[in-house]
């Protein structure tokens, strides 16, 4: 199986005889400029409602990526690893970037000062990010992240199935250290899958 984070990579792997995608790292999708600004707004948001609004902007873009990868694999298994890195890897690199995030938040109804937003971003830097607030622990704090990703995967699979394309998506929950973590997140993901399947009248 191949590493493939984008549809063209998956297609290239399939052409070379890959038996599926062993690892699709979704954080690479978030670094796409079209998605990154909204993910940064999600990080800077103070409420669940604003975080969900920002993630809703990413949903159709992530669905498009997943659809392309599933299409390319033609029914072979695709292991999709949900967001893994700590949040500080996504924060703006300079004041201009922070101002752009501030503007997006303002458009969503959150007025936050530049200094306050900068301080919030700076507070996310971790001494040892390899063992820090990342992976499954991050989505326990912000469950809306994996819920959005689960919805995107499910919608992509349904889109393919409606067009007669076989699919086999497999979700990986990263950095699990305790069965309680996995049980909690799996339940939330399964609830999203069931809800989206019911809304579309298709089971994946």
N, C-alpha and C positions, 0 to 999 in steps of 0.2 A: 504494500500500500504506500501511497505517496503523501508527502506534506503538500498541502495546497490550500492557500488562503483566499484565492480569487478564482473566478470562473475560467480564465484563460490558463491558469496553472493547472487546474483540474483537467481541462481538455487536453493539454499537452501531456499530462501524466497518463490519461486514458489512451491516448494515441501511442504511447510507448509501452502499453500493456499493463498498466497498474490495475490491481484487483480491488481498488477502492481508495478512499482517502483515510489514512490512519490518523491524521491530525490536521484539522482546520482551525487555525489560531485566530479567533475572532477579534482579538485586540488589534491585529494588523488592519482590519477593516475600519476600526475606529480612528486610526491615524489618517484616513482619507480626509482631506480638508473639508469636503462637503458634510462629513459627519462630525469631525473633531470639534468644531465650534459649538455644536449643540451638546456634545458630551461634556465639554468644558462648562457650558451653562448648567448642565445637570449637576456637575460637581459644585458649582457656585451657588446653587439654589438652596433656599432655607426651608422649603416645604415640599412634602411629597407631591402635591398638586403641580408645582412648577417643575419638579424633576420629571414627572410623567409627561408634561407638555413638551419638554426638551427631548425626551426619549422618543416621543411620538414622531418627531421630525426625522429621527434616525431609522425608525421601524421600516418604512418602505424601501430605504436604501439598503438596509441589511437583508431584507427579504429578497431583493433583486440579486444580491451576491449569493445567497443560499440557493436561490432558484437556479442560477447559472451553474453552480457547482453540482447540484443534484442532477441537472439535465446532462451535464458532461459525463457523469458517472453511469448513467443509464441503468439504474437499479443496483449498482454495486454499493457496498456500505460506505457511508461517509460519517466519520467521527468528528463532531463539531464541539470543540472545547470552548465553553463560555468564558467570559472575561476573566483574565487571570492576573494581570499586573496591578500593583497598587496605584491609587489615583494620582499620585504626584508625577507619574510618568506622562500624564496627559495635560498637565496644567500649562498655561501660556509661558513662553520663554522670556517675554519682555512686556513692558508697560503698554505698548501698542496692542499686543494680543489680549491683555487683560481688559483694555478699554473696549475691544470688540465684543468680548464676553459680557461686559457690563451693559452694552447696548442691547444685546440679545435678551438679557434678563429684564431690561427695562421694557422691551416690547412685550414680554410675557407678564408684565405687571409687578416686577420686583425692582424697587429703587434701592440700590446698594451703592455706597460710595466706593470710589476707586481704591482708596487706602484700605477700607474694610475688606474688599474683595481680594486685594493683593495679600493682606494678612491671612485671609482664609486659605488661599492657595499655598502660601509659604508654610502654614501650619501642617500641611499634609506630608511634608518631607519626613522620611523615616530614617532612623539610624541604621536599621537592618531590614530593608524592604523585602528581602527574601523570606523572612519569617513574620512579616507584619500584617497589616490590614489589607488583605488582598484575597483573590479567589473567592471561595465560598464564604469566607468571613466578611468580605465586602458586601456580598449580596444579602447576608443576614442583616446587616445594617441598612442596606438599601435594596429591598426585595424587588423593587420595580425594575432593576437592571436586568436580572435573569428572566423576569416575567416578559419584558419586551423581547429579549432574545428568543425565548421559547415561542412567543407568538410569531416572530419572524420565521423561525424554522418551520413551524406548523403551517403557516400560510404558504410558504414556498413549496412544501411537500404537497399540499392540497392543490396548488396551482399546477404542479407537474402531473399529479394523478388525474386531474380534470382533462388534461391534454393527452392522456394515455401513456405518460412517461413513468415507468416504475421507479420507486424511490426507496431508500433504506437509510434514513437519517438516524444517527445515534448521538445522544447528548452526553458530553463529558463535563462533570462538575469538578473543577480543579481545586487542589490544595486541601483536600478533605483530611482531617486528622481524627475525627470522632464520628461514630455512626449517627449521633444525634444531628450533626450538621447535615449529613447527606439525607437523612430521613425528612428533615424539615424542608429542605430545598426541593427534594424530589416531589414531595406532596404539592408544593406550590406550582412546580412545572407541570405536573400531571393535571392539576386543576385548570391551568391555562390551556393545555392541549385539548382537554375534553370540551371546554367552553368554545374554542375556535372550531373544533370539529363539528359541534352541534350547530353553531351559527352558519356553517357552510354546507352542512349535510354530507360531509365526506369524512371517513375515518382513514387514518394513515397507518 
